[in-house]
């Protein structure tokens, strides 16, 4: 796997260096983002943690990948400037989140299952109530004549 740096530009406003690169990978698949970060770090003599690969694009039938990376002076600067999903892709933000989630999970006591059961019974009661409302009325009551029957009766009364 060979890495060719196509262009290198210093961006003093954001305290970073921006790089466009081409990776030639014959008889291999598209390289992993982590592997590329470590290879770029070796080639440019910087820390792997300070390199953030923004995107990598491979073409069909050609065994090369073009990409865009940013090299920051520190990881803290990168965290303040970069978008969260880019940091997660480069596994800079994801590690801290999992540690925080584990700490939250251990801190929260588990809720007993009994608290969820009354909610289920309330829902079942509501279902039963709606089912009772939709049931037809009892047949003990005398049925009132329908509109057609009353119309026929009126017509027959008029004729008489």
Secondary structure by P-SEA (a helix, b strand, c coil): ccccccbbbbbccccbbbbbbbbbbcccccccaaaaaaaaaaaaccccccccccccccccccccccbbbbbcccaaaaaacccaaaaaaaaaaaaaaaaaaaaaaaacccccaaaaaaaaaaaaaaaaaaaaaaccccccccccccaaaaaaaaaaaaac
